[in-house]
Amino acid sequence: MQHLAIIPDGNRRWALQHKLESFLGHKKGMETVRTAIKVAIKNGIKYLSFYTFSIENFRRGDFEKNYLFSLLATNIPNEIPELVSNGIRVRFIGDRSLFPENVRDSITKVEEQTKHLTTLNLNLLFCYGGTAELTEAVRVIAQKVKDGVLHVNDITQDTIREALWTAGIPDPDLIIRTGKISRLSNFLLFQSAYSEYSFLDCYWPEITESHIEQCIERFKQTKRNFGR
């Protein structure tokens, strides 16, 4: 397996279940990310992607959004020494025009200081939406056609792939979603055409190494023929 992608759903419902404020579910969920990173490195997986914050999440209350952004802005720079020591490159993938101002410096700092690392590529899909990504890719390609750089008959799947925010990143082999829900929720719509899926009947803060290892093992037992 080259690329494992995760939709870490259920943080708020986990907090509610434990009679906690919803924002504490996100804090606990960020701790669980470490578990997934550990499993990915252990299994030699080169790309690990998390659906961190969707464009649709902007509809949430201001307190929850501000907490999430503050948590990100505060924690990410503190993680740089550990990321570097473990060879983890971090990239934020999404609509950068929507990145909150209070986290832009932190995002730039961690991307710059980890860009040379190769053990694991950690992709954080932030202010991301699959339909928005495809819409932007269409704009980019249309502009190239308009400028005469590209002929309409030369447009291929590779042309689209190169115009996506995930350009250069292989498609996910396996997508794991927690939260007791079985849908993609606008996550990597183009890239997931032939991904395998594991929908888990638990909330993200409850995830253990064993959960992820079992998903990986089931993937290894799957015969993938990509329509052939």
FENHUQUI-V347979 format. One record per run of one state. SS is the DSSP state (hx for helix, st for strand, lp for the rest). FROM is the first residue (numbers start at 1). LEN is the number of residues. If there is no record, write none. Layout:
SS|FROM|LEN / SS|FROM|LEN
//
This chain:
lp|1|2 / st|3|5 / lp|8|3 / hx|11|7 / lp|18|4 / hx|22|21 / lp|43|4 / st|47|8 / hx|55|5 / lp|60|2 / hx|62|24 / lp|86|2 / st|88|6 / lp|94|2 / hx|96|3 / lp|99|2 / hx|101|14 / lp|115|5 / st|120|9 / lp|129|1 / hx|130|17 / lp|147|5 / hx|152|3 / lp|155|2 / hx|157|7 / lp|164|10 / st|174|4 / lp|178|18 / st|196|4 / lp|200|4 / hx|204|3 / lp|207|2 / hx|209|12 / lp|221|8
//
